[in-house]
Every structure is written in structure tokens, then in C-alpha cells.
């Protein structure tokens, strides 16, 4: 069968690549065409557009690139119609993907499957109308979404487990590098590592990384070193202004999992990285700066439908990790939280208990396989 996938960022590229591998195991004739990234390209098929051409975040960047965004959307629609896939698989990225789903419902008979559902439980809950109307099958990777979609909105979904569990488990099963070997291979010192994961988008990096470095820098004189996880698709030059003279932070690309394997603590933006840090059992603080922080904090209380922004806290349904967001993302508060994570053993023990609870709720590995198996079975059934 022919599968057309649409991804808009690095984490989606990773999850979609594993889904593609699983689909190939279920369907020996699987043929792929996609908007995606390098990891998907490595699985075969045709890369139509790289997610770097799609990933604009924030009002101003989106406004400045409207022509490119509309051109990509128009080309995507035309390309799908011309290729005539058996299914279109959307991966997160709802601003773009829900518009594609609407077009396909109106103008074609191509089924639409959504893998990694839009986070409408957090905000824009009205999008449930679009999903019910335009999405044939929705595949969830977060356990609390079952109650939200099925009980609150009477829309049946497939909970398949979380692919990050698979990705971390597979890495940990094969990774053998010691901390000393890791440090030597990347030109690091022997000190304990404070990992900085400032996001996968340019705006996130710009807003978060300078403050993370400033908050953590005082700890470099007490036996710690700062290591920044470079995001896929972001060139090293983009980080240089934030790593200029006066900072001791080291920038590493392509080794976030090894970094988390050896990190003592981490500062992490909201997103998949918070869950990854938890699965590696790294004590963390969630840091997400926004301009006009007090205004954003007020709007957050009015607009967001959930108490938390980090996946760890959402899955646990309680505060396992501290969220320093908007006006609370200050150098002083982040530094205070870092000190607590490093030197308060009771606090770390409590966080580790929360991590164990999160892992239990996520379930066993095998999410891509379960999703692929159900997708192929549903397509085969519908084609009879």
C-alpha cells in the first residue's frame, strides 16, 4: 500500500520513522512519500519537503513566512492528489495537518489517520469538531487522552502506547559507553553534567537558552559542566551568539540520549524532551520563557484547559517536576530549582517515585508496532 505521511518537526520525524519501519514489517509492499526529515528519509520512500521548511513558531515568524507556509500547503494538497495514496498519516503538527485533513475530506476519498493526536485537551478544544469530521482514525500515545476523547467527546480512538518508551528502551538496551568515554569522545571535562535542552525550534532556543546558561553558570565553579543538546535541523551557527565568550557551555549534536544517560540534572523545555528526561531518570526542571511573561501567565490561566504543560506532570496528574513557565522562568528561580535538584536528596527521591508512576501509566514498549498493525488491518478491512 501507499502511505503519505506529514510531519512538521524533529520529534515527529523520529516517531514517524519508527512507524514507517513498523509498517514495512506489516506490509511488505509499503511505499512511502512524505513531508518529513532525515530519519524518515533513511527508511526509504520520497522526501517531498523537509520539516525545516515548515517549522515556524510564534506570531511574528509565522506572519513573515505566510507565503512559504501557504505555498507548502498548496503543494502538499496537489502532491497527495497526484500520488493517490491509500492513506494519509498525519503526525502531530495540527495547524498544518488539520487543514490538510479538511481538504482531503472535501475533495477526495483518501482516508486520514492521525498518529500522535493534536493536543486539544490543552487548548483549542473546539478542534474536536474538525477531528470528528475529517479524521477517520486517531491513534493516541498519551493514556489520559482516552478519557478525553472517548468519554468527554464520544469519539473512539486507539491508544497504542508511547513511542518514546520504545525509543528510550531500545537505546538503553544497546548503549554501553561509560561517562568517562562519553566525556572523552566529546571533549568534555570530568565534572558532572548539567544538560540543557532548550527546544527544537529557533524561537524556543532564542528565548530559553541564554537564561538557562545564565542560571546554571554559577554551578560550573562548584564541580559541574554545562552541555547543550543541539536540535536536529538547527545549524550550529544559530547557537553561537548564545555560547559566546564568558560561557563554558559545550554544544553537542546527535547525542541527546547519550547526554541524558550521563547527565546529573537537566533543564528542559516543555515537549517530548521532558518525557525523555523522565525515562532516563534525570532530575529536571521544565523551563519555558515567553516575552511579556506576566501577561502570558494570565492568559494561560484563562486559555489552557490543563494544570500543567509538561508531559510528565500531565501523565502523573500531579506536579512531579517543577514548571518554570512565562513570568516564573527567571534566572533566580531556575538557579534555585537547580540547587534543590542537586543537593536535596529527599526532593530527588520524590521525583524518582513520580517517574516510576509515569512509566507504569505509559505501559510497555511496542507503540509503533501496535499502531502499524492496526493501521494495516483497518486499511485491509476498508478495501474489501
N, C-alpha and C positions, 0 to 999 in steps of 0.2 A: 504493500500500500504506500501511498504518497502522503507524507506528513510535512505540513508547513508550520514552522514554529516562529514565534515573535518574542524577542527578549529585548529589554531596554537598559540593562546594567550588568555589572560584573557578577553579582550573586546569581542573577538569573541565568547567565551564561554557564556558570558552574552547575546549577541544578538541571538545566535543560540538557547539558552534555551527558549527565548521568542518566537522564530519562531516555535520551537517544540511544545510549548503549543498551539500556534495558529493552527498548523497543526492538532493536536489532536482534536481541536474543529471542524475543517473542515472535518476530516477523522477519523471516529470512529475506524477504523481498522489500524490506523497508527502504524508502527513498526519501531523502530529506532536502528541503530548501528552507532558508531561514534568514531572518534578521537576528543576528546574534553576535558571538565573539569567537575568540581563538580556540577556546575549549570545545565549542560546538563544531568548529571547522575541523578539528582534529578527529572528530567522529565520522567525518565524511559528509557528502552532500554538497550543496551550493550555498555559500555565504553571499547573500544579496546586499545587505548593508551591515556594517559593524555598529555595535551599540554605542560606540564613541560618537557616532553621528546623530544619536537620538537623545543622549543623557544630558538634558538641560534641566537645571533645578533652580527654583526661585523665580519671582515675578519678572525681574529685570532681564536675566539671561533668557528666559522663555520669550519675552517680548522682543528682544534683539534678534532672536533666531526663528521668529514665526515663519518666515518664508521657507527656511530649510525644513522646519517641522511639517509644514503643510505639504511641501514637495515630497518628503519622505512618505507621508501618509498616503498621498495620491499614488505614488509609485507602488507602495505596498499593495494597495487595493487592486491596481491594474495587474501587478505581478501574480497575485493569488488567482485572479480570474483567468489569466492566460495559462497558468500552470495546471489548474483544475485538480487540486489535491483532494484526497479522500477525507481529510480533516485538517482544520487549522487549530493548532495548540497554542494558546496564549499563556505567557508566563509572567505573572505579576504585572507591573507597569500599566496600571489601569487607565491613566489619562489618554494614552495612545490606544491601548488594546481594546477598551470598551467601544471606542469609535469604530475600530475595525470590525468588531463583533456586530455592531449595529448595521454597518454597510453589508456585511455578509448575510444577515437575516433578511434585509430588504431586497437584495439583488441576486442572491444565489441560493442554492440548496445545500451548500457545503456545511457540514456540522462543525460547531465550535465547541472545543473543550478548553476549559480554563484550569491550568495547573499552577498551583500557588495562588489562591484566590485573592482578589482585591480586599484590602483591609478596611472594609466599610463599617466594621464594628467600632473602628476608632473615630472615623469621621466620614462625611458624605454618605450617610446610611441610605439616603434616597436612591443611591445607585442600585439598590436591590431590585428596583423596577426594571432597570436596564438588564441586569443579570438574568432575571426570570424570563424576560422577553427574548434575549439574544444569545444566551449561553445554553447549550444543550446539556453539558455535563460539567460539574465543577468538582475539582479534586483538591481537597484541603490538606495542609500539612501542620495545622495547629489544632490541638484537641478541643479547645474551647469554642472553635468555630462551629462545631456540630450543633451545639445547643443554640447558638446564634442563628444559624441559617435554618435549621430544621424545626426547632421549637418556636422561635420567635417569628420567623418569616415563612414557615411551612414550605421550604424549598429543599428537597433532598440533595445531599452531597455525598461525596466519597472521602472519608478520612483515611489516608494511606500511610500515615506516619510522617516523620520529618526527615527529609533527605540530609540535613546537616548531621543528624545522628549517624547516618551511613558514612558520610564523608569523613567525619572525625574518627569513627571506629576503624575504618579501613586504613586511615593514616597511622593511627596509633598501633595497629597490629603489625605494621611493616617498618616503622621508624625505629632506628637503632642508634642514632647519633647521640653521643653524650653532650652535656652542656659545654665541656671543655672543647670538644671537637667542633661544635657549632660556633663557639666564640672565635676559635682559631680560623675556621673557614671563612668567617665574615669580618675578620679584622677587629674583633671586639676585645675588650679587656676581660678580666676575670671576675668583675663585680656582678652582683645580682642585677637582673634586668627589670626595668620598668618599661613595659610595652605600651606604645602609643598607637592607637588605631583611630585615626581622625576622619574616617569615612572614605567612600569610593567616588564621591563627586567633588568637583573643583570648589564649589561654594562651601561644602562641608569642611573641606581641608582648610580653606582660607579662614573660615570662622573659628574652627576648633583648634587646629594645630598650634598656632602661636600661644594660645592660652594654656594648652596642655603643657607645652615646653616650659613656659614661664612658671607654672605651678609646680612642676616636677624638678626643675633645675636645682633647687636648693638641696635636694637629696643626693645629688651627684658628689657632694663633698662628704657624705656620710656612708659611702660604700655602694652606691648604685649607679647604673648607666642607663641612658635613655636610648631606646631603639624604636624607630618609626616604621610601621608597616606600610610600604608604598602600595597604592591601589593599582590593580590591572587597568590598563588603558590611560593612565595618567603618566606623562613623561617625567623623568627625574628633574628636568629643568623647572618644572612648576613648583617643586618643593624648595628649591634653592633659596629664595628670599626668606623663607621661614627657618632655614638651617644656616643662616649667615653667621659671621663671626660673633662669638660670645655664647654660642650654644654648643653643647657637646653631644647632641643627638646624632645617632647614626641612622641612615636611611637604607632599608633593605627591601628588595622586590622579590616576589615569587617565593616567599618562605614564611607566610603568616602562620601556618600550622607549626612548623619548627620553632618559630619565635614564641608562640603560645605554649609550646611544650616546655620551654625553658624559662619563661617569664615568672618573676616573683609576684608581680601585680600588673594590672593593666588599666589604662584609661581608654574608654571605648565610646564611640558614638552609638546612637541607637541603630538597630538593624540586626541583620544576621550575625554580625560580629559579637554582639552581646551574648547570643546563644552559644557561639563557638567558644568564647572565653569560659562560659559556664561548663561546657562539655569537657574542656581541658582542665577544669577545676582551678582556674586562675582567679583569685580575688580581684574584683573590678569595681570601678565607678563609671557610671554612664554620664557622659559629658556632651551636651549639645547646646552650643551657644547660638543665639539668634539676635540680630540687631533689634533695638527697641524692646529689650527683654521684658520690662515690666508690662508693656502693652501686650506683648505676645503671651505672657503668663496669664493675664486677664482673659484674653481671647481663648486661650487653651481651656480654661475652666468652663467657658461658655460653649465652645465648639466641639471639643473632644468628648466622646461618649465613654471613655475608659479612664481609669485612675492612673494608669501607668503608660509609658511609651516603650519600655524595653520588653523584649520577648520573654526574658527570664521572669520578670515580675508579673507579666500578663499570664503566663502559663501557671505560675505558682499561685496567682491571685492574691498576692501579698508582696510587700517590699522585701525582697531578698537582697537586691543591690541598690545602692543609693543612686537616685536620678538627679543630677545637677543640670537642670534644663532652663533655657532662657535667662531670666534675671538671676537664677541660682548658679549659673555657670560662671563663677568668678574665680580668679586666681587664688584668692584666700580660701574659699570653700573647697576647691579642688585639692589644694595642698593639705588642708585639714583632714579631708577624707583619705588622702593617700597615707598620711601619718597613721590614721586609725587602722587602715588595711595592713600596714607593715608592722605595727607594734602592738596591736590589741588582739591577742590570741583568741579571746572569747568571741570577738567580732568575726574573726575568720572562721572559727568552728561553726558559728551560727550560719554563715554564708554557705559553707560546705554542706550543711544539712539541707539548706534550701536548694542547692544544686542537685542533690540526690533526689529530692522531691520532684524537681522539674524533669529529670531524666526518666523517672518512673512514669510520669504522666505522658511523656512523649511516646513511650513504647519501644519496641525492638527495632533494630535496623531492617531495611528491606523496602523503604518507601518507593524508590524508582521502579523496582520490580513489581510491587503491588499496583502502582499506577499504570505501568505499561501493560500488565496483564489485563487489567480491567478495560483499558482503552481499546486494546486489540479485540477483546471479546465483545465489547459494545459495538465496535465498527463492523465486526463479522456478523453479528446479530442483525444490525440495521440494514446490511447489504443483502440479506436473504429475501 
